[in-house]
Amino acid sequence: MRYRLIAFIPLILGLAFLARQHDAAAASINFSPLFSYESMDERYDLALAGPLLEFTSDFTAVRPLFYRDDSQTDLLYPLGHSSTGTNGYFAPLLRYSSEKDRKNVDVLLFSYGRDNDETYGGFFPFYGTYSHRFGHDKLHYVLWPLYTKMIDDDRTTYSILWPVLKYSSGRELQVFPLYGYKKAENYRHDYFLWPFIHHKTGVERFDAFLPFFAYTRGDTNRGVSIIWPFFTYNRNTSPELTSIAFPWPLVRFASGAYEEKEVFPFYWSKDYGEEYRMRMILWPLYRHVSSYNAKEDVREESTSILILSSKMKKTKDQATESESLTIWPLWHWHAFPDRTSWYFPWIIPLHDEGFRRNYLPLLTLASGAKAGKSSQVDILWHTVAYSKQDSGSRLSLSFLFSYERGPGYKQIGFLSDLLHWRWEHP
């Protein structure tokens, strides 16, 4: 019985606090990490069990199961996601998209869609007809892979028992893996016993008996490979470039249009002048990359240690657009001209927005943010909270203690400010 009374203390204090402030324009209750509540005018933020349950004027979250705001919904992200009125999916059961002239719906093995005024659909693998789906203008199958018909740019290709038989009049023939060819204007590729024997003609000619030998030649280039792809030599005169690898990918040198030296994993450098530069030492220990887009005057520079720890900077018109520093798995800091943020720890180094919505709050023990003259620090899901604005600052330790400073006053509070002392100061 005694423990039940203790459990009800936060609820009793919270109700008393609400009763005390029922006429106030703003309210704040902090019993973190059990629950916290803040409201200001028409905005509110209610959190239960740390970041697990969060209901605000901007979004609703039951992490990591569900998240919803005005523009999107996540369900067991990354399995399920939808953008309001546009597209969505729940892998592998459902996928849909809707645009002005197009609509697609896939439910398990059933598909339905509309392309302008044309409707299509199918039940895989028995029968289906599609328009501008799966990389083809038109696609039709019956008992796939028994029969498939594909239309692209008014060219029709038939497939029987894909990938064994494939045929397009005057364009392609395939009796896999024995023999096949593809041809277009000024180009033809024949193969025998794929993937071993190849013969290509056109602007660039290629003959190979893989993996033993391959020979490439064109008007401006020559290339030879022995035991492909391990030993290769290429020479190009437009642009000027000579490269040699022996054996790939361990040792490679190139000069001309770009400069490259690779003795993997000890050292690797690649230079396209100011446009792109890369240095790697004792991979994955150290890697540095810099690039420059002269047209947009954008520079980017990144240095990584053991892949996951990194420092990055981006500038545009010689002004810093963004910076970040990651010390994995402990800390991540990100800065923009108008705001900065940091997180501790940084266990899963992903910058995906869905991950930030659904998982980052669960994995973060402390975080901070600053925008202009406003800043805040959050430790253990509001258990320790600090905020600062132009008008003052506030520090709180759950419902136990708070210290607030504002224009012309200071205040100390206990038990979610049910007991508090305020005094004026100049």
Steps between C-alpha positions, in 0.01 A plus 500: 500500500783736585655454153167573331476832685854588393411423138201740518706791634597634153136480385371682808763770468427536131126545553566752775735689271244509221235623740731777613563611141162443338468871420857539379590536135785251542557187709800278564516171691818297521497153655757371255577242394150375602312781334526868415257756364545848359251736339515851364197661335374233256820291502562203730751218557420190707762226550444170684769246589782710367486514119281189460170689489490858379193705406556855382327765294735405213516117513400178675758230573484152655864412446619298321161371383322809369562862404265748334505870414322720248705377204589134571441182698751232605399149605778272626742718306677423266244232412211744465485864389248721323501859381154646539308468175808412291661158555566236761606145569506225758764252392447240369120516511397832350627782279304785342562832329267764364582787266297721273489259203628181662398264779660171611390251766684175582354267764703183544485337154215719369566825309273773372577831335396785274717679243311802364172344376638146482447254785708187558566229755603145565527208738859380504615258361177400321409802288582869481508807276685818606565846359824685584588262782807289575719688253285441189250707304270197481530161670280192466554150646315170520616236751829686548775405415326291231403797281585872515450780250680834543459819293751787516513789250272306262737200508350168612696229682368150579630269770425127541609332822699809601797527483539202262333633181474867405429656160449847349476521122822637353621605845558215744519120522583298809530123547648519845775409582602355163476798266356848477534837333382859539535759228415861432624760254882470481505244781481121541583271791518121454573253778556124515475286812428808714687643686816361336522608133410853379535691174393865465523726196422868463667820616684281750594141419537233764607133492526284808541145620432562866661488743820422306520781247319818388597756236331839447581748224347813357599810308657654812551211739662158548459261791623153589397280791648167608315289757236777505458716699824444691760611241396784266664771290311786332622788284275786386597806298173696532510584783863409565506217752716196569411248771638168616380260771696196625325342673170691526379625748826489698736696273397762243669802339354758261620829351362753257140618535534408866780375722459185706732294720367199689679242710202368691448514799813704578455804277264632234485843336284629215514855357282676242669830577293731722180328387562187710779377728511189715763361737476174693759358740479155662134449407269523689715706737512831311325651197486862383289630208463851362297621202418829329209590273624808315163569337323536836814596701437214746783332691463184706762340722482191718744304714409162645673282758403132502213592264245591768682789669518802272524875456324675211467854371309656209540856376323698230622835371776473765239492780453194719172318426541208741751324724487173692720300735437137595695308764338160468328364706516782754406832344368680194492877436341676204506872426324725248525880475182546706507198736709225657417167666684216677417149621648256751547214429497457120466122477353457153665755265207557265376835373175364360202714608286194573766369736515839672124500555459144623826381657735786581299620804510146645877472460592849621578555869590868463452761229523871446401761246564869440328742262581867520493604867287199601652172619399185683654190656312176571643217712327164558181598316427827683614374841753782491391783274645841431367767268600856428325776307536874469260545791677264741600144580372194688671195651300205639568161657182305424229611746746532790663836436500794261679830466362770274626843409301758311470875445534649847450180700650169614312193623580173674236226496443154645248224423430628149488857636215431742742644755692795366667821604532799269687821562554810300841619388614801299 
